[in-house]
């Protein structure tokens, strides 16, 4: 069993430029750990023998919402928090599930491609976190959490909530497919009842609240503590 970084990138040319993502992602991909990268811009990133690049694929939530009236949360950053952005963010669990199919015995560590923009996040810190991931329990998805565990029925859709930080999550491969299935069900249910698409961290929190025995967490903030996984 090994630890595998999973990340992904869909070019939106919105709040952060493509050049910035290539630069940030290039630094992340300088690490030699086993890595699965979902992107349609593979030729713009460093290549390593331990890295596999796979097409990003269609965004499942974007396909579901196509042609429908959609409400998204109010935000103070409308350039970033668009419907397409929310659909890309919801793709994380689908990418984890795809990586798990190919690497069913691995511990998967999701890292946002641009995570190195976060204050205090360094390559050395990421390397340490990846090393610690192997020692975590295999029967839980481990969430980076700013607020702690969510309360059942208490995850508002119309603003971002920080029970889940989103930038890093540790998911043993055998748990990835079921997690994505529950994320998909929760997102579809919200759309079916209210015509809404929310932040992916809200959807994750709703699933965590519904299935608390499938998750654990560690406290963090939007800084280097994101890497304090153990």
ABEGO torsion letter per residue (X at the ends): XBBBBBBBBBBAGBABBAAAAAAAAAAAAABABBBBBBBAAAAABBBBAABBBBBAEBBAAAAAABGBBBBBBBBABAAABBAAAAAAAAAAAAAAAAAAAABAABBBBBBBAAAAABBGBBAAAAAAAAAAAAABBAABBBBBBAAEBBBBGABBAABBBAABAGABBBBBAAAAAAAAAAAAAAAAAAAAAAGBBBBAAAAAAAAAAABAAABBBBBBBBBAAAABAX
